[in-house]
Amino acid sequence: MGKQLSAHFNEDEFKCRCCNGLPSGGMSPELIIKLEQLRQRVGKPLVINSGYRCPRHNKAVGGAPRSQHVLGTAADVSARRIGVDLLVNEAEKVGFGGIGRYQNFIHVDVRSGKARW
């Protein structure tokens, strides 16, 4: 079992689906803190659909070449019975740098700038 990163998140949830690895420095502590805040705001567990992606896996799934996933600073998340709109609104309040809206999940990251899509 992987290391517990916070009250509700374990490093196993963030491992690359391809190689089962994590970034050399581990997942960004800032990302984990903000995910805990998001979980608290929505009041339900978050499902980590995608966390770290090794460069090979990122390319295979069509990720951006400089994807935050490769850096360990991003996660794609969803929550049962919580719509994308609510997740995006709450992610804005938490202060994620990057927020992407998809059909069944949202992307959040802790980049220094602000990006929305």
N, CA, C and O atoms as CSV, one atom per row, in Angstrom:
chain,resi,resn,atom,element,x,y,z
A,1,MET,N,N,0.855,-1.184,0.000
A,1,MET,CA,C,0.000,0.000,0.000
A,1,MET,C,C,0.897,1.242,0.000
A,1,MET,O,O,1.889,1.310,0.725
A,2,GLY,N,N,0.532,2.198,-0.809
A,2,GLY,CA,C,1.314,3.422,-0.925
A,2,GLY,C,C,1.208,4.309,0.301
A,2,GLY,O,O,0.376,4.098,1.183
A,3,LYS,N,N,2.059,5.287,0.327
A,3,LYS,CA,C,2.129,6.239,1.442
A,3,LYS,C,C,0.881,7.129,1.480
A,3,LYS,O,O,0.381,7.570,0.444
A,4,GLN,N,N,0.403,7.375,2.671
A,4,GLN,CA,C,-0.726,8.288,2.856
A,4,GLN,C,C,-0.211,9.716,2.690
A,4,GLN,O,O,0.701,10.136,3.401
A,5,LEU,N,N,-0.797,10.463,1.747
A,5,LEU,CA,C,-0.352,11.828,1.465
A,5,LEU,C,C,-1.099,12.872,2.284
A,5,LEU,O,O,-0.583,13.958,2.547
A,6,SER,N,N,-2.321,12.530,2.681
A,6,SER,CA,C,-3.160,13.442,3.466
A,6,SER,C,C,-4.271,12.599,4.085
A,6,SER,O,O,-4.270,11.374,3.968
A,7,ALA,N,N,-5.199,13.252,4.730
A,7,ALA,CA,C,-6.290,12.517,5.390
A,7,ALA,C,C,-7.069,11.619,4.427
A,7,ALA,O,O,-7.510,10.537,4.814
A,8,HIS,N,N,-7.242,12.058,3.170
A,8,HIS,CA,C,-8.094,11.318,2.248
A,8,HIS,C,C,-7.417,10.827,0.983
A,8,HIS,O,O,-8.069,10.195,0.152
A,9,PHE,N,N,-6.139,11.094,0.810
A,9,PHE,CA,C,-5.470,10.710,-0.433
A,9,PHE,C,C,-4.216,9.888,-0.166
A,9,PHE,O,O,-3.418,10.192,0.721
A,10,ASN,N,N,-4.073,8.831,-0.972
A,10,ASN,CA,C,-2.948,7.920,-0.891
A,10,ASN,C,C,-2.177,8.008,-2.209
A,10,ASN,O,O,-2.779,8.202,-3.265
A,11,GLU,N,N,-0.861,7.868,-2.156
A,11,GLU,CA,C,-0.083,8.007,-3.381
A,11,GLU,C,C,-0.481,6.992,-4.460
A,11,GLU,O,O,-0.282,7.252,-5.647
A,12,ASP,N,N,-1.036,5.847,-4.068
A,12,ASP,CA,C,-1.471,4.852,-5.055
A,12,ASP,C,C,-2.505,5.428,-6.028
A,12,ASP,O,O,-2.555,5.028,-7.192
A,13,GLU,N,N,-3.324,6.359,-5.555
A,13,GLU,CA,C,-4.358,6.960,-6.406
A,13,GLU,C,C,-3.765,7.795,-7.539
A,13,GLU,O,O,-4.432,8.035,-8.545
A,14,PHE,N,N,-2.530,8.235,-7.384
A,14,PHE,CA,C,-1.906,9.150,-8.336
A,14,PHE,C,C,-0.899,8.472,-9.255
A,14,PHE,O,O,-0.368,9.115,-10.161
A,15,LYS,N,N,-0.624,7.187,-9.042
A,15,LYS,CA,C,0.393,6.498,-9.836
A,15,LYS,C,C,-0.003,6.418,-11.309
A,15,LYS,O,O,-1.178,6.304,-11.656
A,16,CYS,N,N,1.016,6.482,-12.156
A,16,CYS,CA,C,0.813,6.395,-13.600
A,16,CYS,C,C,0.154,5.067,-13.961
A,16,CYS,O,O,0.552,4.016,-13.458
A,17,ARG,N,N,-0.843,5.113,-14.823
A,17,ARG,CA,C,-1.559,3.902,-15.243
A,17,ARG,C,C,-0.678,3.011,-16.125
A,17,ARG,O,O,-0.955,1.823,-16.291
A,18,CYS,N,N,0.372,3.589,-16.680
A,18,CYS,CA,C,1.260,2.879,-17.602
A,18,CYS,C,C,2.376,2.154,-16.848
A,18,CYS,O,O,2.552,0.945,-16.996
A,19,CYS,N,N,3.120,2.899,-16.047
A,19,CYS,CA,C,4.335,2.341,-15.427
A,19,CYS,C,C,4.218,2.177,-13.912
A,19,CYS,O,O,5.135,1.663,-13.272
A,20,ASN,N,N,3.093,2.613,-13.336
A,20,ASN,CA,C,2.856,2.529,-11.891
A,20,ASN,C,C,3.824,3.399,-11.091
A,20,ASN,O,O,4.034,3.178,-9.898
A,21,GLY,N,N,4.413,4.397,-11.767
A,21,GLY,CA,C,5.381,5.258,-11.107
A,21,GLY,C,C,4.787,6.574,-10.649
A,21,GLY,O,O,3.624,6.884,-10.909
A,22,LEU,N,N,5.619,7.338,-9.961
A,22,LEU,CA,C,5.295,8.691,-9.510
A,22,LEU,C,C,6.454,9.588,-9.921
A,22,LEU,O,O,7.539,9.085,-10.216
A,23,PRO,N,N,6.254,10.904,-9.949
A,23,PRO,CA,C,7.389,11.783,-10.262
A,23,PRO,C,C,8.492,11.612,-9.216
A,23,PRO,O,O,8.221,11.221,-8.080
A,24,SER,N,N,9.722,11.901,-9.597
A,24,SER,CA,C,10.859,11.662,-8.697
A,24,SER,C,C,10.703,12.363,-7.342
A,24,SER,O,O,11.120,11.818,-6.321
A,25,GLY,N,N,10.118,13.542,-7.318
A,25,GLY,CA,C,9.918,14.245,-6.053
A,25,GLY,C,C,8.575,13.965,-5.404
A,25,GLY,O,O,8.235,14.585,-4.396
A,26,GLY,N,N,7.810,13.043,-5.963
A,26,GLY,CA,C,6.473,12.751,-5.454
A,26,GLY,C,C,5.459,13.760,-5.986
A,26,GLY,O,O,5.814,14.681,-6.722
A,27,MET,N,N,4.229,13.583,-5.618
A,27,MET,CA,C,3.178,14.501,-6.045
A,27,MET,C,C,3.348,15.826,-5.308
A,27,MET,O,O,3.829,15.864,-4.175
A,28,SER,N,N,2.951,16.898,-5.961
A,28,SER,CA,C,3.069,18.230,-5.385
A,28,SER,C,C,2.266,18.337,-4.088
A,28,SER,O,O,1.061,18.087,-4.089
A,29,PRO,N,N,2.916,18.705,-2.985
A,29,PRO,CA,C,2.172,18.893,-1.725
A,29,PRO,C,C,1.073,19.950,-1.866
A,29,PRO,O,O,0.007,19.816,-1.265
A,30,GLU,N,N,1.321,20.990,-2.648
A,30,GLU,CA,C,0.303,22.026,-2.858
A,30,GLU,C,C,-0.943,21.443,-3.527
A,30,GLU,O,O,-2.067,21.801,-3.175
A,31,LEU,N,N,-0.734,20.540,-4.497
A,31,LEU,CA,C,-1.861,19.885,-5.162
A,31,LEU,C,C,-2.686,19.089,-4.153
A,31,LEU,O,O,-3.914,19.171,-4.148
A,32,ILE,N,N,-2.018,18.329,-3.309
A,32,ILE,CA,C,-2.717,17.490,-2.328
A,32,ILE,C,C,-3.510,18.361,-1.354
A,32,ILE,O,O,-4.650,18.036,-1.024
A,33,ILE,N,N,-2.923,19.453,-0.896
A,33,ILE,CA,C,-3.620,20.369,0.022
A,33,ILE,C,C,-4.876,20.929,-0.643
A,33,ILE,O,O,-5.944,20.965,-0.032
A,34,LYS,N,N,-4.746,21.363,-1.883
A,34,LYS,CA,C,-5.903,21.939,-2.587
A,34,LYS,C,C,-6.963,20.874,-2.879
A,34,LYS,O,O,-8.157,21.169,-2.841
A,35,LEU,N,N,-6.545,19.651,-3.167
A,35,LEU,CA,C,-7.526,18.577,-3.368
A,35,LEU,C,C,-8.286,18.295,-2.073
A,35,LEU,O,O,-9.488,18.033,-2.109
A,36,GLU,N,N,-7.607,18.344,-0.939
A,36,GLU,CA,C,-8.286,18.182,0.360
A,36,GLU,C,C,-9.306,19.304,0.561
A,36,GLU,O,O,-10.419,19.064,1.029
A,37,GLN,N,N,-8.918,20.526,0.205
A,37,GLN,CA,C,-9.845,21.654,0.341
A,37,GLN,C,C,-11.050,21.471,-0.579
A,37,GLN,O,O,-12.181,21.756,-0.185
A,38,LEU,N,N,-10.813,20.997,-1.800
A,38,LEU,CA,C,-11.913,20.763,-2.733
A,38,LEU,C,C,-12.842,19.674,-2.198
A,38,LEU,O,O,-14.064,19.810,-2.259
A,39,ARG,N,N,-12.269,18.608,-1.681
A,39,ARG,CA,C,-13.074,17.519,-1.116
A,39,ARG,C,C,-13.940,18.046,0.018
A,39,ARG,O,O,-15.117,17.701,0.117
A,40,GLN,N,N,-13.363,18.874,0.868
A,40,GLN,CA,C,-14.101,19.449,1.996
A,40,GLN,C,C,-15.259,20.325,1.491
A,40,GLN,O,O,-16.362,20.285,2.036
A,41,ARG,N,N,-14.993,21.104,0.460
A,41,ARG,CA,C,-16.024,22.007,-0.074
A,41,ARG,C,C,-17.201,21.240,-0.680
A,41,ARG,O,O,-18.351,21.642,-0.503
A,42,VAL,N,N,-16.931,20.141,-1.393
A,42,VAL,CA,C,-18.030,19.396,-2.026
A,42,VAL,C,C,-18.654,18.378,-1.074
A,42,VAL,O,O,-19.766,17.908,-1.315
A,43,GLY,N,N,-17.950,18.034,0.001
A,43,GLY,CA,C,-18.514,17.141,1.005
A,43,GLY,C,C,-18.617,15.691,0.577
A,43,GLY,O,O,-19.371,14.918,1.169
A,44,LYS,N,N,-17.862,15.313,-0.452
A,44,LYS,CA,C,-17.874,13.923,-0.927
A,44,LYS,C,C,-16.468,13.533,-1.355
A,44,LYS,O,O,-15.655,14.392,-1.696
A,45,PRO,N,N,-16.185,12.229,-1.337
A,45,PRO,CA,C,-14.880,11.774,-1.811
A,45,PRO,C,C,-14.653,12.140,-3.279
A,45,PRO,O,O,-15.578,12.124,-4.090
A,46,LEU,N,N,-13.410,12.465,-3.596
A,46,LEU,CA,C,-13.028,12.727,-4.978
A,46,LEU,C,C,-12.386,11.469,-5.554
A,46,LEU,O,O,-11.599,10.793,-4.891
A,47,VAL,N,N,-12.735,11.173,-6.793
A,47,VAL,CA,C,-12.122,10.055,-7.502
A,47,VAL,C,C,-11.007,10.632,-8.360
A,47,VAL,O,O,-11.243,11.527,-9.170
A,48,ILE,N,N,-9.790,10.120,-8.182
A,48,ILE,CA,C,-8.659,10.559,-8.998
A,48,ILE,C,C,-8.655,9.704,-10.265
A,48,ILE,O,O,-8.248,8.542,-10.240
A,49,ASN,N,N,-9.113,10.292,-11.371
A,49,ASN,CA,C,-9.156,9.567,-12.644
A,49,ASN,C,C,-7.775,9.482,-13.276
A,49,ASN,O,O,-7.447,8.502,-13.944
A,50,SER,N,N,-6.971,10.513,-13.061
A,50,SER,CA,C,-5.616,10.537,-13.597
A,50,SER,C,C,-4.785,11.481,-12.732
A,50,SER,O,O,-5.191,12.612,-12.464
A,51,GLY,N,N,-3.641,11.012,-12.308
A,51,GLY,CA,C,-2.727,11.841,-11.518
A,51,GLY,C,C,-1.443,12.019,-12.305
A,51,GLY,O,O,-1.416,12.725,-13.313
A,52,TYR,N,N,-0.376,11.374,-11.840
A,52,TYR,CA,C,0.893,11.433,-12.551
A,52,TYR,C,C,0.803,10.633,-13.845
A,52,TYR,O,O,0.183,9.571,-13.897
A,53,ARG,N,N,1.435,11.163,-14.887
A,53,ARG,CA,C,1.590,10.434,-16.151
A,53,ARG,C,C,3.049,10.499,-16.559
A,53,ARG,O,O,3.616,11.586,-16.676
A,54,CYS,N,N,3.657,9.349,-16.773
A,54,CYS,CA,C,5.017,9.352,-17.311
A,54,CYS,C,C,4.931,9.929,-18.730
A,54,CYS,O,O,3.859,9.905,-19.334
A,55,PRO,N,N,6.044,10.446,-19.271
A,55,PRO,CA,C,5.990,11.046,-20.607
A,55,PRO,C,C,5.393,10.117,-21.679
A,55,PRO,O,O,4.665,10.572,-22.561
A,56,ARG,N,N,5.703,8.830,-21.599
A,56,ARG,CA,C,5.187,7.889,-22.593
A,56,ARG,C,C,3.663,7.761,-22.504
A,56,ARG,O,O,2.972,7.774,-23.522
A,57,HIS,N,N,3.152,7.638,-21.284
A,57,HIS,CA,C,1.701,7.515,-21.094
A,57,HIS,C,C,1.000,8.820,-21.479
A,57,HIS,O,O,-0.061,8.804,-22.104
A,58,ASN,N,N,1.600,9.940,-21.101
A,58,ASN,CA,C,1.017,11.227,-21.444
A,58,ASN,C,C,0.864,11.373,-22.959
A,58,ASN,O,O,-0.166,11.838,-23.447
A,59,LYS,N,N,1.890,10.975,-23.685
A,59,LYS,CA,C,1.839,11.042,-25.155
A,59,LYS,C,C,0.767,10.102,-25.701
A,59,LYS,O,O,0.033,10.455,-26.624
A,60,ALA,N,N,0.685,8.900,-25.122
A,60,ALA,CA,C,-0.278,7.897,-25.589
A,60,ALA,C,C,-1.727,8.354,-25.419
A,60,ALA,O,O,-2.589,7.990,-26.219
A,61,VAL,N,N,-2.000,9.152,-24.377
A,61,VAL,CA,C,-3.376,9.613,-24.145
A,61,VAL,C,C,-3.644,10.974,-24.781
A,61,VAL,O,O,-4.716,11.550,-24.599
A,62,GLY,N,N,-2.665,11.484,-25.528
A,62,GLY,CA,C,-2.862,12.764,-26.213
A,62,GLY,C,C,-2.692,13.967,-25.323
A,62,GLY,O,O,-3.205,15.043,-25.632
A,63,GLY,N,N,-1.973,13.809,-24.210
A,63,GLY,CA,C,-1.736,14.926,-23.306
A,63,GLY,C,C,-0.803,15.957,-23.915
A,63,GLY,O,O,0.004,15.633,-24.787
A,64,ALA,N,N,-0.912,17.190,-23.460
A,64,ALA,CA,C,-0.026,18.256,-23.934
A,64,ALA,C,C,1.424,17.880,-23.608
A,64,ALA,O,O,1.689,17.305,-22.553
A,65,PRO,N,N,2.358,18.199,-24.503
A,65,PRO,CA,C,3.763,17.830,-24.279
A,65,PRO,C,C,4.323,18.319,-22.935
A,65,PRO,O,O,5.126,17.626,-22.310
A,66,ARG,N,N,3.904,19.499,-22.495
A,66,ARG,CA,C,4.379,20.025,-21.206
A,66,ARG,C,C,3.272,19.930,-20.150
A,66,ARG,O,O,3.110,20.834,-19.330
A,67,SER,N,N,2.527,18.846,-20.176
A,67,SER,CA,C,1.396,18.638,-19.277
A,67,SER,C,C,1.796,18.722,-17.806
A,67,SER,O,O,2.864,18.257,-17.406
A,68,GLN,N,N,0.924,19.318,-17.024
A,68,GLN,CA,C,1.122,19.376,-15.578
A,68,GLN,C,C,1.100,17.966,-14.970
A,68,GLN,O,O,1.683,17.740,-13.910
A,69,HIS,N,N,0.430,17.022,-15.636
A,69,HIS,CA,C,0.393,15.643,-15.142
A,69,HIS,C,C,1.799,15.047,-15.085
A,69,HIS,O,O,2.119,14.301,-14.159
A,70,VAL,N,N,2.632,15.369,-16.060
A,70,VAL,CA,C,3.997,14.844,-16.113
A,70,VAL,C,C,4.839,15.396,-14.959
A,70,VAL,O,O,5.795,14.758,-14.518
A,71,LEU,N,N,4.477,16.569,-14.483
A,71,LEU,CA,C,5.209,17.213,-13.394
A,71,LEU,C,C,4.718,16.778,-12.008
A,71,LEU,O,O,5.365,17.070,-11.002
A,72,GLY,N,N,3.586,16.086,-11.954
A,72,GLY,CA,C,3.022,15.697,-10.659
A,72,GLY,C,C,2.273,16.827,-9.985
A,72,GLY,O,O,2.101,16.834,-8.766
A,73,THR,N,N,1.823,17.792,-10.795
A,73,THR,CA,C,1.123,18.962,-10.243
A,73,THR,C,C,-0.331,19.039,-10.691
A,73,THR,O,O,-0.969,20.083,-10.551
A,74,ALA,N,N,-0.863,17.931,-11.235
A,74,ALA,CA,C,-2.233,17.944,-11.758
A,74,ALA,C,C,-2.958,16.643,-11.438
A,74,ALA,O,O,-2.349,15.603,-11.185
A,75,ALA,N,N,-4.280,16.746,-11.462
A,75,ALA,CA,C,-5.129,15.563,-11.316
A,75,ALA,C,C,-6.430,15.808,-12.070
A,75,ALA,O,O,-6.932,16.931,-12.122
A,76,ASP,N,N,-6.963,14.749,-12.649
A,76,ASP,CA,C,-8.300,14.765,-13.218
A,76,ASP,C,C,-9.195,14.105,-12.181
A,76,ASP,O,O,-8.934,12.977,-11.764
A,77,VAL,N,N,-10.248,14.800,-11.761
A,77,VAL,CA,C,-11.071,14.316,-10.657
A,77,VAL,C,C,-12.559,14.360,-10.981
A,77,VAL,O,O,-13.019,15.140,-11.816
A,78,SER,N,N,-13.285,13.503,-10.298
A,78,SER,CA,C,-14.746,13.508,-10.358
A,78,SER,C,C,-15.253,13.131,-8.974
A,78,SER,O,O,-14.482,12.719,-8.107
A,79,ALA,N,N,-16.539,13.277,-8.781
A,79,ALA,CA,C,-17.161,12.889,-7.512
A,79,ALA,C,C,-18.552,12.359,-7.827
A,79,ALA,O,O,-19.270,12.926,-8.652
A,80,ARG,N,N,-18.921,11.288,-7.177
A,80,ARG,CA,C,-20.244,10.693,-7.420
A,80,ARG,C,C,-21.353,11.694,-7.112
A,80,ARG,O,O,-21.347,12.362,-6.078
A,81,ARG,N,N,-22.285,11.776,-8.021
A,81,ARG,CA,C,-23.478,12.630,-7.877
A,81,ARG,C,C,-23.150,14.122,-7.736
A,81,ARG,O,O,-23.951,14.889,-7.202
A,82,ILE,N,N,-21.977,14.522,-8.214
A,82,ILE,CA,C,-21.604,15.942,-8.217
A,82,ILE,C,C,-21.289,16.294,-9.656
A,82,ILE,O,O,-20.425,15.673,-10.275
A,83,GLY,N,N,-21.970,17.266,-10.184
A,83,GLY,CA,C,-21.771,17.650,-11.570
A,83,GLY,C,C,-20.484,18.427,-11.795
A,83,GLY,O,O,-19.890,18.973,-10.866
A,84,VAL,N,N,-20.079,18.459,-13.037
A,84,VAL,CA,C,-18.873,19.162,-13.445
A,84,VAL,C,C,-18.964,20.648,-13.095
A,84,VAL,O,O,-17.982,21.236,-12.642
A,85,ASP,N,N,-20.120,21.253,-13.297
A,85,ASP,CA,C,-20.264,22.690,-13.013
A,85,ASP,C,C,-19.970,23.008,-11.552
A,85,ASP,O,O,-19.252,23.962,-11.255
A,86,LEU,N,N,-20.519,22.217,-10.645
A,86,LEU,CA,C,-20.275,22.437,-9.213
A,86,LEU,C,C,-18.801,22.224,-8.883
A,86,LEU,O,O,-18.213,23.003,-8.134
A,87,LEU,N,N,-18.203,21.170,-9.440
A,87,LEU,CA,C,-16.782,20.918,-9.185
A,87,LEU,C,C,-15.921,22.090,-9.657
A,87,LEU,O,O,-15.005,22.517,-8.955
A,88,VAL,N,N,-16.224,22.608,-10.855
A,88,VAL,CA,C,-15.462,23.748,-11.376
A,88,VAL,C,C,-15.627,24.965,-10.467
A,88,VAL,O,O,-14.646,25.631,-10.138
A,89,ASN,N,N,-16.850,25.255,-10.065
A,89,ASN,CA,C,-17.097,26.410,-9.197
A,89,ASN,C,C,-16.326,26.303,-7.882
A,89,ASN,O,O,-15.746,27.283,-7.413
A,90,GLU,N,N,-16.324,25.129,-7.302
A,90,GLU,CA,C,-15.622,24.935,-6.034
A,90,GLU,C,C,-14.110,24.953,-6.243
A,90,GLU,O,O,-13.378,25.446,-5.385
A,91,ALA,N,N,-13.633,24.424,-7.367
A,91,ALA,CA,C,-12.194,24.454,-7.670
A,91,ALA,C,C,-11.719,25.894,-7.827
A,91,ALA,O,O,-10.597,26.227,-7.445
A,92,GLU,N,N,-12.573,26.748,-8.388
A,92,GLU,CA,C,-12.234,28.180,-8.502
A,92,GLU,C,C,-12.054,28.788,-7.112
A,92,GLU,O,O,-11.112,29.546,-6.880
A,93,LYS,N,N,-12.947,28.457,-6.198
A,93,LYS,CA,C,-12.883,29.004,-4.842
A,93,LYS,C,C,-11.633,28.529,-4.101
A,93,LYS,O,O,-11.072,29.262,-3.288
A,94,VAL,N,N,-11.203,27.302,-4.384
A,94,VAL,CA,C,-9.996,26.761,-3.756
A,94,VAL,C,C,-8.751,27.471,-4.294
A,94,VAL,O,O,-7.767,27.630,-3.572
A,95,GLY,N,N,-8.794,27.898,-5.562
A,95,GLY,CA,C,-7.675,28.645,-6.121
A,95,GLY,C,C,-6.699,27.839,-6.955
A,95,GLY,O,O,-5.508,28.150,-6.979
A,96,PHE,N,N,-7.178,26.811,-7.639
A,96,PHE,CA,C,-6.308,26.066,-8.549
A,96,PHE,C,C,-5.856,26.976,-9.683
A,96,PHE,O,O,-6.625,27.816,-10.151
A,97,GLY,N,N,-4.606,26.811,-10.129
A,97,GLY,CA,C,-4.091,27.604,-11.255
A,97,GLY,C,C,-4.749,27.214,-12.557
A,97,GLY,O,O,-5.228,28.074,-13.296
A,98,GLY,N,N,-4.778,25.926,-12.845
A,98,GLY,CA,C,-5.407,25.422,-14.061
A,98,GLY,C,C,-6.669,24.660,-13.726
A,98,GLY,O,O,-6.688,23.835,-12.813
A,99,ILE,N,N,-7.736,24.944,-14.481
A,99,ILE,CA,C,-8.995,24.214,-14.318
A,99,ILE,C,C,-9.550,23.928,-15.705
A,99,ILE,O,O,-9.798,24.847,-16.487
A,100,GLY,N,N,-9.741,22.658,-16.002
A,100,GLY,CA,C,-10.309,22.252,-17.281
A,100,GLY,C,C,-11.616,21.515,-17.065
A,100,GLY,O,O,-11.745,20.711,-16.142
A,101,ARG,N,N,-12.569,21.791,-17.913
A,101,ARG,CA,C,-13.906,21.208,-17.808
A,101,ARG,C,C,-14.066,20.140,-18.903
A,101,ARG,O,O,-13.854,20.412,-20.085
A,102,TYR,N,N,-14.438,18.939,-18.493
A,102,TYR,CA,C,-14.690,17.846,-19.432
A,102,TYR,C,C,-16.072,17.286,-19.144
A,102,TYR,O,O,-16.737,17.730,-18.208
A,103,GLN,N,N,-16.505,16.331,-19.927
A,103,GLN,CA,C,-17.886,15.839,-19.790
A,103,GLN,C,C,-18.163,15.218,-18.420
A,103,GLN,O,O,-19.193,15.500,-17.809
A,104,ASN,N,N,-17.250,14.376,-17.938
A,104,ASN,CA,C,-17.515,13.635,-16.696
A,104,ASN,C,C,-16.502,13.891,-15.588
A,104,ASN,O,O,-16.555,13.237,-14.546
A,105,PHE,N,N,-15.588,14.820,-15.789
A,105,PHE,CA,C,-14.568,15.098,-14.788
A,105,PHE,C,C,-14.005,16.492,-15.012
A,105,PHE,O,O,-14.292,17.140,-16.018
A,106,ILE,N,N,-13.198,16.941,-14.058
A,106,ILE,CA,C,-12.480,18.198,-14.257
A,106,ILE,C,C,-10.986,17.950,-14.069
A,106,ILE,O,O,-10.576,17.030,-13.361
A,107,HIS,N,N,-10.190,18.782,-14.712
A,107,HIS,CA,C,-8.741,18.792,-14.534
A,107,HIS,C,C,-8.427,19.949,-13.594
A,107,HIS,O,O,-8.955,21.048,-13.760
A,108,VAL,N,N,-7.571,19.706,-12.612
A,108,VAL,CA,C,-7.094,20.781,-11.748
A,108,VAL,C,C,-5.581,20.674,-11.642
A,108,VAL,O,O,-5.022,19.578,-11.621
A,109,ASP,N,N,-4.926,21.829,-11.576
A,109,ASP,CA,C,-3.482,21.822,-11.367
A,109,ASP,C,C,-3.069,23.061,-10.593
A,109,ASP,O,O,-3.854,23.988,-10.393
A,110,VAL,N,N,-1.807,23.050,-10.162
A,110,VAL,CA,C,-1.305,24.128,-9.315
A,110,VAL,C,C,-0.225,24.944,-10.019
A,110,VAL,O,O,0.724,25.401,-9.383
A,111,ARG,N,N,-0.369,25.127,-11.337
A,111,ARG,CA,C,0.560,26.002,-12.082
A,111,ARG,C,C,0.544,27.387,-11.471
A,111,ARG,O,O,-0.408,27.754,-10.782
A,112,SER,N,N,1.589,28.158,-11.716
A,112,SER,CA,C,1.674,29.489,-11.120
A,112,SER,C,C,0.734,30.482,-11.788
A,112,SER,O,O,0.252,31.404,-11.130
A,113,GLY,N,N,0.463,30.319,-13.070
A,113,GLY,CA,C,-0.453,31.224,-13.766
A,113,GLY,C,C,-1.876,30.718,-13.693
A,113,GLY,O,O,-2.182,29.792,-12.942
A,114,LYS,N,N,-2.738,31.328,-14.471
A,114,LYS,CA,C,-4.155,30.933,-14.498
A,114,LYS,C,C,-4.493,30.455,-15.915
A,114,LYS,O,O,-4.227,31.145,-16.900
A,115,ALA,N,N,-5.081,29.265,-15.992
A,115,ALA,CA,C,-5.506,28.709,-17.281
A,115,ALA,C,C,-6.885,28.084,-17.097
A,115,ALA,O,O,-7.135,27.372,-16.125
A,116,ARG,N,N,-7.769,28.363,-18.044
A,116,ARG,CA,C,-9.121,27.790,-18.001
A,116,ARG,C,C,-9.488,27.268,-19.389
A,116,ARG,O,O,-9.210,27.907,-20.403
A,117,TRP,N,N,-10.119,26.092,-19.411
A,117,TRP,CA,C,-10.605,25.542,-20.663
A,117,TRP,C,C,-11.758,24.606,-20.397
A,117,TRP,O,O,-12.316,24.032,-21.333
